[in-house]
Amino acid sequence: MSSPETTLIQRAGDGVRTAIGVGGLIAVVLGLLIMFFPLKSGEVALQIVAAVVAAYALVVGVVYIGSSIFSRTLGGWARTGHIVLGLLYIVGGVIMMVNLGATAVVLAIFLSVTIGILWLFEGVLALTVLKQSSNKVWTVVYAIISIIAGVVLLFSPFMGAITLWLLLGISMVVLGIVQVVRAFSVKPSAV
């Protein structure tokens, strides 16, 4: 007969395994949606992100205006500056909310260009430390791949964003499958 503590631990372990398995299944489904419908799924995801960014801008705008109105320490120019900044945030938030599709495209291109610039600098940086590297061949290979990938993202940011989105989908499918297998094949005490 098992004690109540053992039963509680087994139930908790079963709950954790189930949660891991369900999380893995969700990752597989989302990954497949990304892989089979990359443009539509990317559009939906980026519009959600755009809505969050727009809502953030609206809230920050209201906070700036509110803090400037109710502040007892701000002087005239600082108060005016906070009000103007708050209004700019609100106008930007409203523009983003009204144009979620355009905001999503701008966010995708911005992300892709940012990653491209980072990879380009990372490749150049790898070449600058080539003398100190213990394995010069791999450092040069890494630098060349990083520079090429960065340039490609800079010159075709939209295609780069789609490619990065597809890689995310593939990763989600693979990791989701591993998570499901792990959840349902491991003994309860090992989770």
Legacy VTK file of the C-alpha trace (Angstrom):
# vtk DataFile Version 3.0
C-alpha trace
ASCII
DATASET POLYDATA
POINTS 191 float
0.000 0.000 0.000
1.343 3.412 -0.808
1.373 6.305 1.574
-0.573 9.507 0.892
2.713 11.361 0.289
3.791 8.852 -2.376
0.419 9.096 -4.098
0.603 12.899 -4.056
4.111 12.845 -5.549
3.005 10.387 -8.262
-0.002 12.565 -9.138
2.182 15.659 -9.272
4.635 13.805 -11.535
1.778 12.672 -13.781
0.509 16.257 -13.937
3.940 17.556 -14.908
4.334 14.842 -17.569
0.891 15.644 -18.961
1.683 19.369 -19.039
4.971 18.688 -20.845
3.188 16.412 -23.324
0.390 18.892 -23.992
2.950 21.688 -24.381
4.806 19.536 -26.895
1.616 18.826 -28.846
0.799 22.541 -28.951
4.325 23.281 -30.201
3.955 20.641 -32.937
0.596 22.042 -34.059
1.853 25.646 -34.079
5.039 24.591 -35.861
3.043 22.757 -38.546
0.808 25.788 -39.003
3.896 27.942 -39.466
5.440 25.460 -41.912
2.330 24.926 -44.054
0.948 28.477 -43.844
4.009 30.674 -43.287
2.578 33.895 -44.676
-0.815 33.668 -42.986
0.554 32.485 -39.631
3.288 35.127 -39.737
0.716 37.782 -40.557
-1.469 36.774 -37.617
1.467 36.542 -35.193
2.920 39.864 -36.273
-0.454 41.563 -36.080
-0.764 40.350 -32.497
2.699 41.733 -31.758
1.781 44.974 -33.557
-1.385 45.280 -31.438
0.653 44.760 -28.259
3.195 47.409 -29.351
0.372 49.811 -30.227
-1.355 49.211 -26.888
1.973 49.777 -25.131
2.395 53.100 -26.954
-1.110 54.178 -25.944
-0.550 53.283 -22.287
2.853 54.990 -22.181
1.338 58.085 -23.780
-1.404 58.255 -21.169
1.159 57.733 -18.386
3.371 60.554 -19.705
0.426 62.935 -19.949
-0.923 61.895 -16.560
2.432 62.186 -14.846
3.002 65.629 -16.318
-0.422 66.878 -15.258
-0.253 65.534 -11.703
3.461 66.041 -11.050
4.399 68.618 -8.453
8.098 68.676 -9.322
8.107 69.192 -13.098
8.794 72.683 -14.367
7.128 74.328 -17.339
9.356 72.985 -20.125
9.618 69.512 -18.623
5.854 69.385 -18.160
5.310 70.553 -21.752
7.856 68.033 -23.018
6.133 65.173 -21.186
2.753 66.202 -22.577
4.125 66.431 -26.133
5.877 63.079 -25.748
2.689 61.530 -24.385
0.688 62.893 -27.304
3.260 61.529 -29.766
3.018 58.090 -28.147
-0.782 58.227 -28.348
-0.772 59.348 -31.986
1.743 56.609 -32.826
-0.324 54.019 -30.962
-3.499 55.035 -32.772
-1.747 54.956 -36.162
-0.379 51.489 -35.400
-3.790 50.227 -34.213
-5.529 51.514 -37.343
-2.845 49.984 -39.609
-1.991 46.684 -37.909
-1.019 45.038 -41.207
1.419 47.782 -42.149
2.780 47.867 -38.608
3.322 44.100 -38.757
5.266 44.403 -42.030
7.404 47.217 -40.611
8.117 45.141 -37.493
9.105 42.111 -39.606
11.418 44.173 -41.784
12.869 45.973 -38.759
13.581 42.665 -37.023
15.126 41.179 -40.153
17.324 44.227 -40.819
18.389 44.333 -37.168
19.427 40.671 -37.242
21.204 41.276 -40.567
23.212 44.152 -39.097
24.058 42.097 -35.999
25.237 39.131 -38.094
27.293 41.422 -40.309
29.033 43.008 -37.316
29.456 39.593 -35.690
31.241 38.313 -38.803
33.488 41.347 -38.976
34.229 41.039 -35.265
35.168 37.372 -35.737
37.726 38.447 -38.344
39.189 41.062 -35.995
39.985 38.413 -33.363
41.381 35.959 -35.910
44.946 36.301 -34.583
43.876 35.251 -31.081
41.733 32.353 -32.299
42.904 28.830 -31.595
41.135 27.532 -34.721
41.548 30.033 -37.525
39.739 27.962 -40.175
36.492 27.726 -38.195
36.726 31.387 -37.250
37.038 32.378 -40.920
34.198 30.009 -41.933
32.008 31.444 -39.189
32.865 35.016 -40.179
32.133 34.418 -43.874
28.805 32.706 -43.185
27.811 35.416 -40.722
28.735 38.236 -43.136
26.935 36.590 -46.069
23.818 35.909 -43.963
23.856 39.496 -42.685
24.151 40.957 -46.183
21.360 38.692 -47.467
19.065 39.842 -44.656
19.926 43.481 -45.338
19.167 43.238 -49.058
16.057 41.052 -48.772
14.639 41.629 -45.297
11.117 40.416 -46.078
12.359 37.109 -47.501
14.707 36.839 -44.542
11.823 37.355 -42.122
9.866 34.565 -43.850
12.895 32.268 -43.703
13.428 32.986 -40.007
9.712 32.330 -39.419
9.949 28.976 -41.219
13.010 28.025 -39.166
11.010 28.804 -36.036
8.208 26.518 -37.280
10.604 23.676 -38.029
12.231 24.086 -34.608
8.845 24.025 -32.898
7.853 20.791 -34.656
11.134 19.037 -33.843
11.287 20.210 -30.232
7.562 19.540 -29.745
7.946 15.944 -30.920
10.923 15.454 -28.612
8.926 16.934 -25.740
5.934 14.637 -26.379
8.165 11.552 -26.604
9.967 12.599 -23.447
6.728 13.205 -21.552
5.140 9.866 -22.402
8.184 7.603 -22.375
9.945 8.708 -19.205
9.049 7.208 -15.869
7.076 9.534 -13.592
9.889 9.870 -11.056
12.412 10.998 -13.722
10.433 14.027 -14.977
LINES 1 192
191 0 1 2 3 4 5 6 7 8 9 10 11 12 13 14 15 16 17 18 19 20 21 22 23 24 25 26 27 28 29 30 31 32 33 34 35 36 37 38 39 40 41 42 43 44 45 46 47 48 49 50 51 52 53 54 55 56 57 58 59 60 61 62 63 64 65 66 67 68 69 70 71 72 73 74 75 76 77 78 79 80 81 82 83 84 85 86 87 88 89 90 91 92 93 94 95 96 97 98 99 100 101 102 103 104 105 106 107 108 109 110 111 112 113 114 115 116 117 118 119 120 121 122 123 124 125 126 127 128 129 130 131 132 133 134 135 136 137 138 139 140 141 142 143 144 145 146 147 148 149 150 151 152 153 154 155 156 157 158 159 160 161 162 163 164 165 166 167 168 169 170 171 172 173 174 175 176 177 178 179 180 181 182 183 184 185 186 187 188 189 190
